[in-house]
Amino acid sequence: MSKFFFKGRQEVRENHVQSGYATKAIQKSGSKKFPLKLVVTSAARKREVETLVADAQLYAEISVDSREGATESIAELTALLDKQGTVRLDKVPARNEPCSCGSGKKYKKCCG
């Protein structure tokens, strides 16, 4: 009777040679490593945008473009500032708990 011991696959599959890990990390806009790149049209507007960035605790490279017909480019900042937080809902009482309206009945017989 012969015994067979399996030592695993001897040859490497060609399509599995690459690593499965994501080598490119997520780039968080507004961090020290990846600051926002903003363009404003005047020095006064630059000060306003700097205060907005400081209040939001972000990092940005702000440049002034005072040429004729220049446009502001602060879309990244407005997108980060308008981002809403997590929506939290109030807990609904379970069926057999007292109703939250104050009637003294169980939730399933009153409001549920």
GIBEL-V77876 format. One record per residue. N is the residue number from 1. OMEGA is omega in radians with two decimals (999 if undefined). BURIAL is 1 if it has 9 or more other ideal C-beta (glycine too) atoms within 8 Angstrom, else 0. D_FIRST is the distance of its C-alpha to the first C-alpha in whole Angstrom. Layout:
n=N omega=OMEGA burial=BURIAL d_first=D_FIRST
n=N omega=OMEGA burial=BURIAL d_first=D_FIRST
This chain:
n=1 omega=-3.12 burial=0 d_first=0
n=2 omega=3.11 burial=0 d_first=4
n=3 omega=-3.14 burial=0 d_first=7
n=4 omega=3.09 burial=0 d_first=10
n=5 omega=-3.13 burial=0 d_first=13
n=6 omega=-3.13 burial=0 d_first=16
n=7 omega=3.14 burial=0 d_first=19
n=8 omega=-3.10 burial=0 d_first=22
n=9 omega=-3.10 burial=0 d_first=24
n=10 omega=-3.13 burial=0 d_first=25
n=11 omega=-3.12 burial=0 d_first=28
n=12 omega=3.08 burial=0 d_first=31
n=13 omega=-3.07 burial=0 d_first=32
n=14 omega=-3.09 burial=0 d_first=36
n=15 omega=3.14 burial=0 d_first=37
n=16 omega=-3.09 burial=0 d_first=36
n=17 omega=-3.12 burial=0 d_first=37
n=18 omega=3.11 burial=0 d_first=41
n=19 omega=-3.10 burial=0 d_first=41
n=20 omega=-3.09 burial=0 d_first=42
n=21 omega=3.07 burial=0 d_first=44
n=22 omega=-3.07 burial=0 d_first=48
n=23 omega=-3.13 burial=0 d_first=50
n=24 omega=-3.11 burial=0 d_first=53
n=25 omega=3.10 burial=0 d_first=55
n=26 omega=-3.12 burial=0 d_first=57
n=27 omega=3.14 burial=0 d_first=60
n=28 omega=-3.12 burial=0 d_first=63
n=29 omega=3.10 burial=0 d_first=66
n=30 omega=3.10 burial=1 d_first=69
n=31 omega=3.13 burial=1 d_first=67
n=32 omega=-3.10 burial=0 d_first=68
n=33 omega=-3.12 burial=0 d_first=65
n=34 omega=-3.12 burial=0 d_first=66
n=35 omega=3.07 burial=1 d_first=70
n=36 omega=3.08 burial=1 d_first=72
n=37 omega=-3.05 burial=1 d_first=74
n=38 omega=3.09 burial=1 d_first=77
n=39 omega=3.09 burial=1 d_first=80
n=40 omega=-3.03 burial=1 d_first=84
n=41 omega=-3.14 burial=1 d_first=87
n=42 omega=3.14 burial=0 d_first=89
n=43 omega=3.11 burial=0 d_first=89
n=44 omega=3.11 burial=0 d_first=90
n=45 omega=3.11 burial=1 d_first=87
n=46 omega=3.11 burial=1 d_first=85
n=47 omega=3.11 burial=0 d_first=86
n=48 omega=-3.12 burial=0 d_first=86
n=49 omega=3.09 burial=1 d_first=82
n=50 omega=3.11 burial=1 d_first=81
n=51 omega=3.09 burial=0 d_first=83
n=52 omega=3.14 burial=1 d_first=80
n=53 omega=-3.13 burial=1 d_first=77
n=54 omega=3.13 burial=0 d_first=78
n=55 omega=-3.14 burial=0 d_first=78
n=56 omega=-3.13 burial=1 d_first=75
n=57 omega=3.10 burial=0 d_first=74
n=58 omega=3.08 burial=1 d_first=72
n=59 omega=-3.10 burial=0 d_first=73
n=60 omega=2.98 burial=1 d_first=74
n=61 omega=-3.05 burial=0 d_first=76
n=62 omega=3.10 burial=1 d_first=79
n=63 omega=-3.12 burial=0 d_first=81
n=64 omega=3.09 burial=1 d_first=85
n=65 omega=-3.05 burial=0 d_first=86
n=66 omega=3.09 burial=0 d_first=89
n=67 omega=3.10 burial=0 d_first=90
n=68 omega=3.12 burial=0 d_first=92
n=69 omega=3.13 burial=0 d_first=90
n=70 omega=-3.14 burial=1 d_first=87
n=71 omega=3.09 burial=0 d_first=84
n=72 omega=3.09 burial=0 d_first=83
n=73 omega=3.13 burial=0 d_first=79
n=74 omega=-3.10 burial=1 d_first=78
n=75 omega=3.13 burial=0 d_first=76
n=76 omega=-3.13 burial=1 d_first=72
n=77 omega=-3.13 burial=1 d_first=75
n=78 omega=3.11 burial=0 d_first=76
n=79 omega=3.12 burial=0 d_first=72
n=80 omega=-3.12 burial=1 d_first=71
n=81 omega=-3.12 burial=0 d_first=74
n=82 omega=-3.12 burial=0 d_first=74
n=83 omega=-3.11 burial=0 d_first=71
n=84 omega=3.12 burial=0 d_first=71
n=85 omega=-3.14 burial=0 d_first=69
n=86 omega=3.12 burial=0 d_first=66
n=87 omega=3.14 burial=0 d_first=68
n=88 omega=3.13 burial=0 d_first=68
n=89 omega=3.08 burial=0 d_first=68
n=90 omega=-3.12 burial=0 d_first=70
n=91 omega=3.07 burial=0 d_first=68
n=92 omega=-3.14 burial=0 d_first=68
n=93 omega=3.10 burial=1 d_first=68
n=94 omega=-3.05 burial=0 d_first=66
n=95 omega=-3.02 burial=0 d_first=67
n=96 omega=3.08 burial=0 d_first=68
n=97 omega=3.07 burial=0 d_first=70
n=98 omega=-3.09 burial=0 d_first=73
n=99 omega=-3.11 burial=1 d_first=75
n=100 omega=3.13 burial=0 d_first=76
n=101 omega=3.07 burial=0 d_first=79
n=102 omega=-3.09 burial=0 d_first=80
n=103 omega=-3.11 burial=0 d_first=81
n=104 omega=3.11 burial=0 d_first=79
n=105 omega=3.02 burial=0 d_first=77
n=106 omega=-3.10 burial=1 d_first=73
n=107 omega=-3.08 burial=1 d_first=72
n=108 omega=-3.12 burial=0 d_first=71
n=109 omega=-3.07 burial=0 d_first=74
n=110 omega=-3.03 burial=1 d_first=77
n=111 omega=-3.05 burial=0 d_first=75
n=112 omega=999 burial=0 d_first=72
